[in-house]
Amino acid sequence: MFTHKQVWAAIDTIAERYGFSPSGLAKKSGLDPTSFNPSKRNGPDGRPRWPTTESIANLLEAAGASVEEFTDLLTGRKGQPPRRKHIPLLGLARAGKGGYFDDSGFPAGNGWDEIDVPGVTDATAYALEITGDSMLPVYREGDTIIVSPGATLRKGDRVVVKTTDGQVMAKVMQRQTAKTVELASFNKDHDTKTLDMKDVDWIARIIWASQ
């Protein structure tokens, strides 16, 4: 018999393992974004709420995880997460054009290449190849950055930002509120940029770079 705590702990581990927050995984699964939040795990009367088998099936499919992996987590056998060999690759200069991303910043459509990156466990990760010198001195032309659209964002993270007018840029997230986001440039000679969130299409965290 599995306990309520074990089931939710397994869901949390799947979310973290594949680069999602609980709300991000719920959204990717086609559920209400709050479905997996800790506040929804008990009812108003304090009685435990259990996820349905349908929601578990949806989250495993969305994350790219297997039933066996989930079962191992339930029984305490954490094992090793599956490792991807290839992930989608796109040139940064092309990323601002339409058709390559969905509304949440996940890869979509055709035109993507692939890159060999053994060891990546994030099922949502993709790669962007740097072009030009606008991101010097941190990223140079030809460098490849690995981006996770499902990863939780924190102050100080290196991120890729796509604006509604098609600009795509790599920055350092200084501060984010419900209305604005402050982005610092890698080049210290450039001022911090403040964008209205209504002008931001999506923000995704950079989790690795080949340099």
PyMOL commands that place a pseudoatom at each C-alpha (Angstrom):
pseudoatom trace, name=CA, resn=MET, resi=1, chain=A, elem=C, hetatm=0, pos=[0.000, 0.000, 0.000]
pseudoatom trace, name=CA, resn=PHE, resi=2, chain=A, elem=C, hetatm=0, pos=[1.316, 3.453, -0.920]
pseudoatom trace, name=CA, resn=THR, resi=3, chain=A, elem=C, hetatm=0, pos=[0.782, 6.417, 1.326]
pseudoatom trace, name=CA, resn=HIS, resi=4, chain=A, elem=C, hetatm=0, pos=[-0.526, 9.814, 0.322]
pseudoatom trace, name=CA, resn=LYS, resi=5, chain=A, elem=C, hetatm=0, pos=[2.882, 11.286, 1.107]
pseudoatom trace, name=CA, resn=GLN, resi=6, chain=A, elem=C, hetatm=0, pos=[4.711, 8.741, -1.078]
pseudoatom trace, name=CA, resn=VAL, resi=7, chain=A, elem=C, hetatm=0, pos=[2.526, 9.418, -4.109]
pseudoatom trace, name=CA, resn=TRP, resi=8, chain=A, elem=C, hetatm=0, pos=[3.005, 13.184, -3.959]
pseudoatom trace, name=CA, resn=ALA, resi=9, chain=A, elem=C, hetatm=0, pos=[6.720, 12.797, -3.244]
pseudoatom trace, name=CA, resn=ALA, resi=10, chain=A, elem=C, hetatm=0, pos=[7.026, 10.689, -6.415]
pseudoatom trace, name=CA, resn=ILE, resi=11, chain=A, elem=C, hetatm=0, pos=[5.212, 13.366, -8.429]
pseudoatom trace, name=CA, resn=ASP, resi=12, chain=A, elem=C, hetatm=0, pos=[7.495, 16.060, -7.002]
pseudoatom trace, name=CA, resn=THR, resi=13, chain=A, elem=C, hetatm=0, pos=[10.569, 13.999, -7.913]
pseudoatom trace, name=CA, resn=ILE, resi=14, chain=A, elem=C, hetatm=0, pos=[9.353, 13.476, -11.488]
pseudoatom trace, name=CA, resn=ALA, resi=15, chain=A, elem=C, hetatm=0, pos=[8.726, 17.224, -11.819]
pseudoatom trace, name=CA, resn=GLU, resi=16, chain=A, elem=C, hetatm=0, pos=[12.176, 18.147, -10.486]
pseudoatom trace, name=CA, resn=ARG, resi=17, chain=A, elem=C, hetatm=0, pos=[13.943, 15.408, -12.445]
pseudoatom trace, name=CA, resn=TYR, resi=18, chain=A, elem=C, hetatm=0, pos=[12.536, 16.657, -15.742]
pseudoatom trace, name=CA, resn=GLY, resi=19, chain=A, elem=C, hetatm=0, pos=[12.921, 20.364, -15.067]
pseudoatom trace, name=CA, resn=PHE, resi=20, chain=A, elem=C, hetatm=0, pos=[9.388, 21.339, -14.036]
pseudoatom trace, name=CA, resn=SER, resi=21, chain=A, elem=C, hetatm=0, pos=[7.801, 23.105, -11.126]
pseudoatom trace, name=CA, resn=PRO, resi=22, chain=A, elem=C, hetatm=0, pos=[4.632, 21.353, -9.862]
pseudoatom trace, name=CA, resn=SER, resi=23, chain=A, elem=C, hetatm=0, pos=[2.475, 23.971, -11.615]
pseudoatom trace, name=CA, resn=GLY, resi=24, chain=A, elem=C, hetatm=0, pos=[4.581, 23.759, -14.779]
pseudoatom trace, name=CA, resn=LEU, resi=25, chain=A, elem=C, hetatm=0, pos=[4.149, 19.989, -14.931]
pseudoatom trace, name=CA, resn=ALA, resi=26, chain=A, elem=C, hetatm=0, pos=[0.401, 20.281, -14.320]
pseudoatom trace, name=CA, resn=LYS, resi=27, chain=A, elem=C, hetatm=0, pos=[0.099, 22.807, -17.160]
pseudoatom trace, name=CA, resn=LYS, resi=28, chain=A, elem=C, hetatm=0, pos=[2.184, 20.646, -19.499]
pseudoatom trace, name=CA, resn=SER, resi=29, chain=A, elem=C, hetatm=0, pos=[-0.103, 17.722, -18.592]
pseudoatom trace, name=CA, resn=GLY, resi=30, chain=A, elem=C, hetatm=0, pos=[-3.191, 19.645, -19.712]
pseudoatom trace, name=CA, resn=LEU, resi=31, chain=A, elem=C, hetatm=0, pos=[-4.409, 20.162, -16.159]
pseudoatom trace, name=CA, resn=ASP, resi=32, chain=A, elem=C, hetatm=0, pos=[-5.165, 23.215, -14.100]
pseudoatom trace, name=CA, resn=PRO, resi=33, chain=A, elem=C, hetatm=0, pos=[-1.767, 24.776, -13.183]
pseudoatom trace, name=CA, resn=THR, resi=34, chain=A, elem=C, hetatm=0, pos=[-2.602, 24.496, -9.473]
pseudoatom trace, name=CA, resn=SER, resi=35, chain=A, elem=C, hetatm=0, pos=[-3.489, 20.771, -9.625]
pseudoatom trace, name=CA, resn=PHE, resi=36, chain=A, elem=C, hetatm=0, pos=[-0.168, 19.590, -8.179]
pseudoatom trace, name=CA, resn=ASN, resi=37, chain=A, elem=C, hetatm=0, pos=[0.469, 22.496, -5.830]
pseudoatom trace, name=CA, resn=PRO, resi=38, chain=A, elem=C, hetatm=0, pos=[1.034, 21.555, -2.158]
pseudoatom trace, name=CA, resn=SER, resi=39, chain=A, elem=C, hetatm=0, pos=[-2.007, 23.623, -1.170]
pseudoatom trace, name=CA, resn=LYS, resi=40, chain=A, elem=C, hetatm=0, pos=[-4.255, 21.320, -3.223]
pseudoatom trace, name=CA, resn=ARG, resi=41, chain=A, elem=C, hetatm=0, pos=[-3.045, 18.086, -1.617]
pseudoatom trace, name=CA, resn=ASN, resi=42, chain=A, elem=C, hetatm=0, pos=[-5.505, 18.321, 1.247]
pseudoatom trace, name=CA, resn=GLY, resi=43, chain=A, elem=C, hetatm=0, pos=[-9.123, 19.404, 1.218]
pseudoatom trace, name=CA, resn=PRO, resi=44, chain=A, elem=C, hetatm=0, pos=[-10.596, 22.271, 3.272]
pseudoatom trace, name=CA, resn=ASP, resi=45, chain=A, elem=C, hetatm=0, pos=[-11.464, 19.731, 5.951]
pseudoatom trace, name=CA, resn=GLY, resi=46, chain=A, elem=C, hetatm=0, pos=[-7.875, 18.489, 6.076]
pseudoatom trace, name=CA, resn=ARG, resi=47, chain=A, elem=C, hetatm=0, pos=[-8.603, 15.168, 4.398]
pseudoatom trace, name=CA, resn=PRO, resi=48, chain=A, elem=C, hetatm=0, pos=[-5.933, 14.084, 1.882]
pseudoatom trace, name=CA, resn=ARG, resi=49, chain=A, elem=C, hetatm=0, pos=[-6.588, 14.531, -1.818]
pseudoatom trace, name=CA, resn=TRP, resi=50, chain=A, elem=C, hetatm=0, pos=[-5.169, 11.859, -4.090]
pseudoatom trace, name=CA, resn=PRO, resi=51, chain=A, elem=C, hetatm=0, pos=[-4.200, 12.402, -7.742]
pseudoatom trace, name=CA, resn=THR, resi=52, chain=A, elem=C, hetatm=0, pos=[-6.282, 10.376, -10.195]
pseudoatom trace, name=CA, resn=THR, resi=53, chain=A, elem=C, hetatm=0, pos=[-4.745, 7.631, -12.301]
pseudoatom trace, name=CA, resn=GLU, resi=54, chain=A, elem=C, hetatm=0, pos=[-5.602, 9.732, -15.360]
pseudoatom trace, name=CA, resn=SER, resi=55, chain=A, elem=C, hetatm=0, pos=[-3.668, 12.750, -14.048]
pseudoatom trace, name=CA, resn=ILE, resi=56, chain=A, elem=C, hetatm=0, pos=[-0.681, 10.507, -13.209]
pseudoatom trace, name=CA, resn=ALA, resi=57, chain=A, elem=C, hetatm=0, pos=[-0.757, 9.040, -16.721]
pseudoatom trace, name=CA, resn=ASN, resi=58, chain=A, elem=C, hetatm=0, pos=[-0.926, 12.543, -18.192]
pseudoatom trace, name=CA, resn=LEU, resi=59, chain=A, elem=C, hetatm=0, pos=[1.985, 13.853, -16.130]
pseudoatom trace, name=CA, resn=LEU, resi=60, chain=A, elem=C, hetatm=0, pos=[4.194, 10.872, -17.006]
pseudoatom trace, name=CA, resn=GLU, resi=61, chain=A, elem=C, hetatm=0, pos=[3.510, 11.392, -20.698]
pseudoatom trace, name=CA, resn=ALA, resi=62, chain=A, elem=C, hetatm=0, pos=[4.114, 15.140, -20.427]
pseudoatom trace, name=CA, resn=ALA, resi=63, chain=A, elem=C, hetatm=0, pos=[7.416, 14.676, -18.589]
pseudoatom trace, name=CA, resn=GLY, resi=64, chain=A, elem=C, hetatm=0, pos=[8.566, 11.798, -20.767]
pseudoatom trace, name=CA, resn=ALA, resi=65, chain=A, elem=C, hetatm=0, pos=[8.848, 9.523, -17.729]
pseudoatom trace, name=CA, resn=SER, resi=66, chain=A, elem=C, hetatm=0, pos=[7.937, 5.833, -17.626]
pseudoatom trace, name=CA, resn=VAL, resi=67, chain=A, elem=C, hetatm=0, pos=[5.484, 4.010, -15.390]
pseudoatom trace, name=CA, resn=GLU, resi=68, chain=A, elem=C, hetatm=0, pos=[8.412, 1.902, -14.162]
pseudoatom trace, name=CA, resn=GLU, resi=69, chain=A, elem=C, hetatm=0, pos=[10.291, 5.018, -13.092]
pseudoatom trace, name=CA, resn=PHE, resi=70, chain=A, elem=C, hetatm=0, pos=[7.256, 6.276, -11.185]
pseudoatom trace, name=CA, resn=THR, resi=71, chain=A, elem=C, hetatm=0, pos=[6.778, 2.874, -9.537]
pseudoatom trace, name=CA, resn=ASP, resi=72, chain=A, elem=C, hetatm=0, pos=[10.431, 2.814, -8.488]
pseudoatom trace, name=CA, resn=LEU, resi=73, chain=A, elem=C, hetatm=0, pos=[9.941, 6.163, -6.789]
pseudoatom trace, name=CA, resn=LEU, resi=74, chain=A, elem=C, hetatm=0, pos=[6.833, 4.915, -4.975]
pseudoatom trace, name=CA, resn=THR, resi=75, chain=A, elem=C, hetatm=0, pos=[8.690, 1.909, -3.627]
pseudoatom trace, name=CA, resn=GLY, resi=76, chain=A, elem=C, hetatm=0, pos=[11.758, 3.891, -2.637]
pseudoatom trace, name=CA, resn=ARG, resi=77, chain=A, elem=C, hetatm=0, pos=[13.964, 2.670, -5.488]
pseudoatom trace, name=CA, resn=LYS, resi=78, chain=A, elem=C, hetatm=0, pos=[14.927, 6.038, -6.904]
pseudoatom trace, name=CA, resn=GLY, resi=79, chain=A, elem=C, hetatm=0, pos=[17.233, 4.564, -9.504]
pseudoatom trace, name=CA, resn=GLN, resi=80, chain=A, elem=C, hetatm=0, pos=[18.732, 6.671, -12.241]
pseudoatom trace, name=CA, resn=PRO, resi=81, chain=A, elem=C, hetatm=0, pos=[16.712, 9.016, -14.459]
pseudoatom trace, name=CA, resn=PRO, resi=82, chain=A, elem=C, hetatm=0, pos=[16.777, 8.151, -18.155]
pseudoatom trace, name=CA, resn=ARG, resi=83, chain=A, elem=C, hetatm=0, pos=[19.386, 10.121, -20.061]
pseudoatom trace, name=CA, resn=ARG, resi=84, chain=A, elem=C, hetatm=0, pos=[18.698, 11.674, -23.411]
pseudoatom trace, name=CA, resn=LYS, resi=85, chain=A, elem=C, hetatm=0, pos=[21.229, 11.406, -26.202]
pseudoatom trace, name=CA, resn=HIS, resi=86, chain=A, elem=C, hetatm=0, pos=[19.805, 13.978, -28.627]
pseudoatom trace, name=CA, resn=ILE, resi=87, chain=A, elem=C, hetatm=0, pos=[17.946, 17.216, -28.020]
pseudoatom trace, name=CA, resn=PRO, resi=88, chain=A, elem=C, hetatm=0, pos=[16.498, 19.768, -30.484]
pseudoatom trace, name=CA, resn=LEU, resi=89, chain=A, elem=C, hetatm=0, pos=[18.909, 22.436, -31.770]
pseudoatom trace, name=CA, resn=LEU, resi=90, chain=A, elem=C, hetatm=0, pos=[18.148, 25.811, -33.332]
pseudoatom trace, name=CA, resn=GLY, resi=91, chain=A, elem=C, hetatm=0, pos=[20.288, 28.797, -34.256]
pseudoatom trace, name=CA, resn=LEU, resi=92, chain=A, elem=C, hetatm=0, pos=[19.587, 31.756, -31.992]
pseudoatom trace, name=CA, resn=ALA, resi=93, chain=A, elem=C, hetatm=0, pos=[19.102, 34.039, -34.999]
pseudoatom trace, name=CA, resn=ARG, resi=94, chain=A, elem=C, hetatm=0, pos=[16.186, 31.872, -36.158]
pseudoatom trace, name=CA, resn=ALA, resi=95, chain=A, elem=C, hetatm=0, pos=[14.570, 31.577, -32.726]
pseudoatom trace, name=CA, resn=GLY, resi=96, chain=A, elem=C, hetatm=0, pos=[12.750, 34.896, -33.026]
pseudoatom trace, name=CA, resn=LYS, resi=97, chain=A, elem=C, hetatm=0, pos=[10.849, 33.797, -36.094]
pseudoatom trace, name=CA, resn=GLY, resi=98, chain=A, elem=C, hetatm=0, pos=[7.414, 32.275, -35.734]
pseudoatom trace, name=CA, resn=GLY, resi=99, chain=A, elem=C, hetatm=0, pos=[6.668, 28.564, -35.685]
pseudoatom trace, name=CA, resn=TYR, resi=100, chain=A, elem=C, hetatm=0, pos=[9.526, 27.249, -33.546]
pseudoatom trace, name=CA, resn=PHE, resi=101, chain=A, elem=C, hetatm=0, pos=[7.958, 27.558, -30.079]
pseudoatom trace, name=CA, resn=ASP, resi=102, chain=A, elem=C, hetatm=0, pos=[4.556, 27.156, -28.486]
pseudoatom trace, name=CA, resn=ASP, resi=103, chain=A, elem=C, hetatm=0, pos=[3.013, 29.795, -26.226]
pseudoatom trace, name=CA, resn=SER, resi=104, chain=A, elem=C, hetatm=0, pos=[4.929, 28.502, -23.189]
pseudoatom trace, name=CA, resn=GLY, resi=105, chain=A, elem=C, hetatm=0, pos=[8.340, 28.504, -24.881]
pseudoatom trace, name=CA, resn=PHE, resi=106, chain=A, elem=C, hetatm=0, pos=[8.559, 24.777, -25.587]
pseudoatom trace, name=CA, resn=PRO, resi=107, chain=A, elem=C, hetatm=0, pos=[9.989, 23.596, -28.933]
pseudoatom trace, name=CA, resn=ALA, resi=108, chain=A, elem=C, hetatm=0, pos=[7.342, 23.131, -31.603]
pseudoatom trace, name=CA, resn=GLY, resi=109, chain=A, elem=C, hetatm=0, pos=[7.011, 22.802, -35.355]
pseudoatom trace, name=CA, resn=ASN, resi=110, chain=A, elem=C, hetatm=0, pos=[9.575, 21.762, -37.930]
pseudoatom trace, name=CA, resn=GLY, resi=111, chain=A, elem=C, hetatm=0, pos=[13.003, 23.107, -38.779]
pseudoatom trace, name=CA, resn=TRP, resi=112, chain=A, elem=C, hetatm=0, pos=[14.853, 21.955, -35.675]
pseudoatom trace, name=CA, resn=ASP, resi=113, chain=A, elem=C, hetatm=0, pos=[18.139, 20.085, -35.963]
pseudoatom trace, name=CA, resn=GLU, resi=114, chain=A, elem=C, hetatm=0, pos=[19.488, 17.770, -33.247]
pseudoatom trace, name=CA, resn=ILE, resi=115, chain=A, elem=C, hetatm=0, pos=[22.594, 17.842, -31.112]
pseudoatom trace, name=CA, resn=ASP, resi=116, chain=A, elem=C, hetatm=0, pos=[24.323, 14.958, -29.361]
pseudoatom trace, name=CA, resn=VAL, resi=117, chain=A, elem=C, hetatm=0, pos=[24.423, 15.713, -25.622]
pseudoatom trace, name=CA, resn=PRO, resi=118, chain=A, elem=C, hetatm=0, pos=[24.621, 12.489, -23.586]
pseudoatom trace, name=CA, resn=GLY, resi=119, chain=A, elem=C, hetatm=0, pos=[23.656, 12.951, -19.955]
pseudoatom trace, name=CA, resn=VAL, resi=120, chain=A, elem=C, hetatm=0, pos=[20.785, 15.467, -20.261]
pseudoatom trace, name=CA, resn=THR, resi=121, chain=A, elem=C, hetatm=0, pos=[17.800, 14.220, -18.249]
pseudoatom trace, name=CA, resn=ASP, resi=122, chain=A, elem=C, hetatm=0, pos=[15.496, 17.213, -18.769]
pseudoatom trace, name=CA, resn=ALA, resi=123, chain=A, elem=C, hetatm=0, pos=[12.804, 16.007, -21.186]
pseudoatom trace, name=CA, resn=THR, resi=124, chain=A, elem=C, hetatm=0, pos=[11.938, 19.566, -22.212]
pseudoatom trace, name=CA, resn=ALA, resi=125, chain=A, elem=C, hetatm=0, pos=[15.467, 20.858, -22.824]
pseudoatom trace, name=CA, resn=TYR, resi=126, chain=A, elem=C, hetatm=0, pos=[16.628, 22.214, -26.160]
pseudoatom trace, name=CA, resn=ALA, resi=127, chain=A, elem=C, hetatm=0, pos=[19.784, 23.839, -27.500]
pseudoatom trace, name=CA, resn=LEU, resi=128, chain=A, elem=C, hetatm=0, pos=[20.415, 27.235, -29.073]
pseudoatom trace, name=CA, resn=GLU, resi=129, chain=A, elem=C, hetatm=0, pos=[23.568, 28.030, -31.029]
pseudoatom trace, name=CA, resn=ILE, resi=130, chain=A, elem=C, hetatm=0, pos=[24.897, 31.529, -30.378]
pseudoatom trace, name=CA, resn=THR, resi=131, chain=A, elem=C, hetatm=0, pos=[25.352, 33.802, -33.378]
pseudoatom trace, name=CA, resn=GLY, resi=132, chain=A, elem=C, hetatm=0, pos=[26.924, 37.252, -33.387]
pseudoatom trace, name=CA, resn=ASP, resi=133, chain=A, elem=C, hetatm=0, pos=[28.749, 39.047, -30.584]
pseudoatom trace, name=CA, resn=SER, resi=134, chain=A, elem=C, hetatm=0, pos=[25.876, 40.623, -28.653]
pseudoatom trace, name=CA, resn=MET, resi=135, chain=A, elem=C, hetatm=0, pos=[26.376, 38.235, -25.715]
pseudoatom trace, name=CA, resn=LEU, resi=136, chain=A, elem=C, hetatm=0, pos=[30.092, 38.742, -25.239]
pseudoatom trace, name=CA, resn=PRO, resi=137, chain=A, elem=C, hetatm=0, pos=[32.082, 38.170, -23.091]
pseudoatom trace, name=CA, resn=VAL, resi=138, chain=A, elem=C, hetatm=0, pos=[30.082, 35.243, -21.646]
pseudoatom trace, name=CA, resn=TYR, resi=139, chain=A, elem=C, hetatm=0, pos=[28.818, 33.621, -24.859]
pseudoatom trace, name=CA, resn=ARG, resi=140, chain=A, elem=C, hetatm=0, pos=[30.679, 33.751, -28.164]
pseudoatom trace, name=CA, resn=GLU, resi=141, chain=A, elem=C, hetatm=0, pos=[29.555, 32.904, -31.669]
pseudoatom trace, name=CA, resn=GLY, resi=142, chain=A, elem=C, hetatm=0, pos=[29.364, 29.141, -32.056]
pseudoatom trace, name=CA, resn=ASP, resi=143, chain=A, elem=C, hetatm=0, pos=[28.771, 28.425, -28.361]
pseudoatom trace, name=CA, resn=THR, resi=144, chain=A, elem=C, hetatm=0, pos=[25.789, 26.208, -27.582]
pseudoatom trace, name=CA, resn=ILE, resi=145, chain=A, elem=C, hetatm=0, pos=[23.489, 26.835, -24.646]
pseudoatom trace, name=CA, resn=ILE, resi=146, chain=A, elem=C, hetatm=0, pos=[21.067, 24.270, -23.228]
pseudoatom trace, name=CA, resn=VAL, resi=147, chain=A, elem=C, hetatm=0, pos=[17.742, 25.789, -22.227]
pseudoatom trace, name=CA, resn=SER, resi=148, chain=A, elem=C, hetatm=0, pos=[15.021, 24.396, -19.964]
pseudoatom trace, name=CA, resn=PRO, resi=149, chain=A, elem=C, hetatm=0, pos=[11.597, 26.027, -20.471]
pseudoatom trace, name=CA, resn=GLY, resi=150, chain=A, elem=C, hetatm=0, pos=[10.149, 24.078, -17.539]
pseudoatom trace, name=CA, resn=ALA, resi=151, chain=A, elem=C, hetatm=0, pos=[12.790, 24.989, -14.949]
pseudoatom trace, name=CA, resn=THR, resi=152, chain=A, elem=C, hetatm=0, pos=[11.934, 27.273, -12.045]
pseudoatom trace, name=CA, resn=LEU, resi=153, chain=A, elem=C, hetatm=0, pos=[13.352, 30.794, -12.423]
pseudoatom trace, name=CA, resn=ARG, resi=154, chain=A, elem=C, hetatm=0, pos=[15.265, 32.554, -9.670]
pseudoatom trace, name=CA, resn=LYS, resi=155, chain=A, elem=C, hetatm=0, pos=[17.093, 35.839, -9.282]
pseudoatom trace, name=CA, resn=GLY, resi=156, chain=A, elem=C, hetatm=0, pos=[20.552, 35.613, -10.796]
pseudoatom trace, name=CA, resn=ASP, resi=157, chain=A, elem=C, hetatm=0, pos=[19.679, 32.882, -13.309]
pseudoatom trace, name=CA, resn=ARG, resi=158, chain=A, elem=C, hetatm=0, pos=[20.954, 33.144, -16.854]
pseudoatom trace, name=CA, resn=VAL, resi=159, chain=A, elem=C, hetatm=0, pos=[17.903, 33.102, -19.090]
pseudoatom trace, name=CA, resn=VAL, resi=160, chain=A, elem=C, hetatm=0, pos=[16.724, 33.320, -22.665]
pseudoatom trace, name=CA, resn=VAL, resi=161, chain=A, elem=C, hetatm=0, pos=[13.913, 35.792, -23.229]
pseudoatom trace, name=CA, resn=LYS, resi=162, chain=A, elem=C, hetatm=0, pos=[11.638, 36.077, -26.258]
pseudoatom trace, name=CA, resn=THR, resi=163, chain=A, elem=C, hetatm=0, pos=[9.616, 39.254, -26.619]
pseudoatom trace, name=CA, resn=THR, resi=164, chain=A, elem=C, hetatm=0, pos=[6.300, 39.572, -28.395]
pseudoatom trace, name=CA, resn=ASP, resi=165, chain=A, elem=C, hetatm=0, pos=[7.964, 41.488, -31.231]
pseudoatom trace, name=CA, resn=GLY, resi=166, chain=A, elem=C, hetatm=0, pos=[10.294, 38.561, -31.974]
pseudoatom trace, name=CA, resn=GLN, resi=167, chain=A, elem=C, hetatm=0, pos=[13.492, 39.568, -30.169]
pseudoatom trace, name=CA, resn=VAL, resi=168, chain=A, elem=C, hetatm=0, pos=[15.403, 36.697, -28.542]
pseudoatom trace, name=CA, resn=MET, resi=169, chain=A, elem=C, hetatm=0, pos=[18.157, 37.518, -26.065]
pseudoatom trace, name=CA, resn=ALA, resi=170, chain=A, elem=C, hetatm=0, pos=[20.249, 35.880, -23.351]
pseudoatom trace, name=CA, resn=LYS, resi=171, chain=A, elem=C, hetatm=0, pos=[20.355, 37.866, -20.123]
pseudoatom trace, name=CA, resn=VAL, resi=172, chain=A, elem=C, hetatm=0, pos=[20.667, 37.572, -16.350]
pseudoatom trace, name=CA, resn=MET, resi=173, chain=A, elem=C, hetatm=0, pos=[17.357, 37.841, -14.513]
pseudoatom trace, name=CA, resn=GLN, resi=174, chain=A, elem=C, hetatm=0, pos=[17.695, 40.444, -11.796]
pseudoatom trace, name=CA, resn=ARG, resi=175, chain=A, elem=C, hetatm=0, pos=[14.099, 40.744, -10.645]
pseudoatom trace, name=CA, resn=GLN, resi=176, chain=A, elem=C, hetatm=0, pos=[10.636, 39.678, -11.736]
pseudoatom trace, name=CA, resn=THR, resi=177, chain=A, elem=C, hetatm=0, pos=[7.242, 40.885, -10.603]
pseudoatom trace, name=CA, resn=ALA, resi=178, chain=A, elem=C, hetatm=0, pos=[3.752, 40.311, -11.953]
pseudoatom trace, name=CA, resn=LYS, resi=179, chain=A, elem=C, hetatm=0, pos=[4.163, 43.341, -14.214]
pseudoatom trace, name=CA, resn=THR, resi=180, chain=A, elem=C, hetatm=0, pos=[7.851, 43.687, -15.084]
pseudoatom trace, name=CA, resn=VAL, resi=181, chain=A, elem=C, hetatm=0, pos=[11.133, 41.806, -15.378]
pseudoatom trace, name=CA, resn=GLU, resi=182, chain=A, elem=C, hetatm=0, pos=[14.598, 43.330, -14.968]
pseudoatom trace, name=CA, resn=LEU, resi=183, chain=A, elem=C, hetatm=0, pos=[17.312, 41.815, -17.165]
pseudoatom trace, name=CA, resn=ALA, resi=184, chain=A, elem=C, hetatm=0, pos=[21.020, 42.518, -16.828]
pseudoatom trace, name=CA, resn=SER, resi=185, chain=A, elem=C, hetatm=0, pos=[23.376, 42.228, -19.799]
pseudoatom trace, name=CA, resn=PHE, resi=186, chain=A, elem=C, hetatm=0, pos=[26.468, 40.042, -19.705]
pseudoatom trace, name=CA, resn=ASN, resi=187, chain=A, elem=C, hetatm=0, pos=[28.416, 43.045, -20.973]
pseudoatom trace, name=CA, resn=LYS, resi=188, chain=A, elem=C, hetatm=0, pos=[28.760, 45.368, -17.988]
pseudoatom trace, name=CA, resn=ASP, resi=189, chain=A, elem=C, hetatm=0, pos=[28.856, 48.383, -20.318]
pseudoatom trace, name=CA, resn=HIS, resi=190, chain=A, elem=C, hetatm=0, pos=[25.189, 47.805, -21.110]
pseudoatom trace, name=CA, resn=ASP, resi=191, chain=A, elem=C, hetatm=0, pos=[22.452, 48.992, -18.757]
pseudoatom trace, name=CA, resn=THR, resi=192, chain=A, elem=C, hetatm=0, pos=[19.870, 46.733, -17.124]
pseudoatom trace, name=CA, resn=LYS, resi=193, chain=A, elem=C, hetatm=0, pos=[16.788, 46.363, -19.305]
pseudoatom trace, name=CA, resn=THR, resi=194, chain=A, elem=C, hetatm=0, pos=[13.299, 46.488, -17.796]
pseudoatom trace, name=CA, resn=LEU, resi=195, chain=A, elem=C, hetatm=0, pos=[10.483, 44.901, -19.787]
pseudoatom trace, name=CA, resn=ASP, resi=196, chain=A, elem=C, hetatm=0, pos=[6.755, 44.896, -19.190]
pseudoatom trace, name=CA, resn=MET, resi=197, chain=A, elem=C, hetatm=0, pos=[5.574, 41.311, -18.814]
pseudoatom trace, name=CA, resn=LYS, resi=198, chain=A, elem=C, hetatm=0, pos=[2.878, 41.987, -21.412]
pseudoatom trace, name=CA, resn=ASP, resi=199, chain=A, elem=C, hetatm=0, pos=[5.725, 42.444, -23.902]
pseudoatom trace, name=CA, resn=VAL, resi=200, chain=A, elem=C, hetatm=0, pos=[7.394, 39.126, -22.950]
pseudoatom trace, name=CA, resn=ASP, resi=201, chain=A, elem=C, hetatm=0, pos=[6.436, 35.998, -24.846]
pseudoatom trace, name=CA, resn=TRP, resi=202, chain=A, elem=C, hetatm=0, pos=[8.374, 33.624, -22.580]
pseudoatom trace, name=CA, resn=ILE, resi=203, chain=A, elem=C, hetatm=0, pos=[11.440, 33.289, -20.334]
pseudoatom trace, name=CA, resn=ALA, resi=204, chain=A, elem=C, hetatm=0, pos=[13.451, 30.063, -20.006]
pseudoatom trace, name=CA, resn=ARG, resi=205, chain=A, elem=C, hetatm=0, pos=[16.464, 29.220, -17.851]
pseudoatom trace, name=CA, resn=ILE, resi=206, chain=A, elem=C, hetatm=0, pos=[19.879, 28.373, -19.301]
pseudoatom trace, name=CA, resn=ILE, resi=207, chain=A, elem=C, hetatm=0, pos=[21.027, 25.191, -17.553]
pseudoatom trace, name=CA, resn=TRP, resi=208, chain=A, elem=C, hetatm=0, pos=[24.320, 24.515, -19.361]
pseudoatom trace, name=CA, resn=ALA, resi=209, chain=A, elem=C, hetatm=0, pos=[26.633, 25.925, -22.010]
pseudoatom trace, name=CA, resn=SER, resi=210, chain=A, elem=C, hetatm=0, pos=[29.407, 24.474, -24.139]
pseudoatom trace, name=CA, resn=GLN, resi=211, chain=A, elem=C, hetatm=0, pos=[32.239, 26.981, -24.328]
for i in range(1, 211): cmd.bond("trace and resi %d" % i, "trace and resi %d" % (i + 1))
show_as sticks, trace
zoom trace
